[in-house]
């Protein structure tokens, strides 16, 4: 597996592809353990240029029927993403909240709807 960071002179650059590969493995594991969830990457890793100080923002989209399990899903996701080579922040949101966010565009759900990219 490629190293997540590369040294050049004194500056460290993020090997975005290596980080994304590790995140996809973690995402696949979560999807196997919690069928019906969908993962979206948003923030600097999705649309910008991450720096060595960047964390990864992951949205776990759940059907409304799983909203009661959202704390358990968040804990499970956080434990799985500990394997990632960079810090990961997990947000559990319902698909219906993302659909509403797509219309209003002013909430976290709107940001996920607008900029989130499928992780797997």
N, C-alpha and C positions, 0 to 999 in steps of 0.2 A: 504494500500500500504506500502511496506517495506520502511524503511528510507534509504536515499542514502548514508549516512555515518555511520560508527560504531566507537565508541570510545573504545580504548583499551590502558590502561595506559595513556600516553601522546600522543601517535601516533594516527592519524586518518587513517582508511582504507576505501577505496571506496567499497560500496556495488554495484558492477558492474551490477548484475542482476536487482536491483531496478532501476538503472539509465537506463539500456536498456529497461526495461518495460515502463518507462516514455517516452523514445525516440520513442518507437514503437507506442505509443498512438498519439504522435505528428505527426509522419510520416503518420499514417493512416488518420489523419485529413487533412494533406496537399494533400494526394492522392485523397481524396474525393473532395477537392476544385479545384485541378488542375489535371484532368484526363490525363493520358499519361505520367506522370513523374514517375521516378523510383528513390529510395533513397538508397545510399550506405554509410555505415559507414566505415571510414578509420582512420588511426592514432592509438594512444595508446589504445583507447577503442576497436578497431577492432582486433589488433594483439598483443598488449602488455599488460602491467599491468598498468592501469591508477593510478595516484596518486591524492590526493585531489587538487592539483594544475593543473591537466590536464583539457584541454577543450576537447570538442567533435567535431570532424571534420565530417561533413555531406556533401556528394555530391548529388546534385539534378540533375539527368540525364534527359535531355529534348530532344525530337525529334528536328531535325533541323528546322522543321516548327514552333517551339515555340521560336526560338532563339531571335526573336524581343521582346518577352515578358519576357526575362530573368531577367531584373531589377525588374519588378513587381513580378515575381515568387520568387526572392531572398528576397524582402521585406516581402512578405507574409510568406515565410518559417521562416525568422528571427522572425517575430511576433508570429508565432505559437510555435516555439521552445523556446520562453521566458518562457513557462510553465515547461521546463525541469529543474531538480534540479542542473544542472551544466551548465557552459557557453558552448554555441554552436557556432561554426563558420560554415557558410553555403557557399558552392561553387556551382554555377550553371554551368554545362558543358553539351555540346551536346553529344549525344550517339556516333556520328561519331568521335568526338575528343577523346573519350575514346577508340574507336576501333583503331584509329591511335596510341594512346598512348600505347596500348597493343603491337604494333609492335615496337615502338621506345623505350618505357620504360624510357624516360628521362624527362618527364614533369609531371605536376600535374595530367594530365589525365592518364599518365602511372602509377603513384602511385595508383590512384583510380582503374585502370584496374587490377593491380597486387595484391593489398591488400584489396580492398574494398569488404565488405560483404553486401548483401541485408539487409535492415533494416526492411522491412515488407515482 
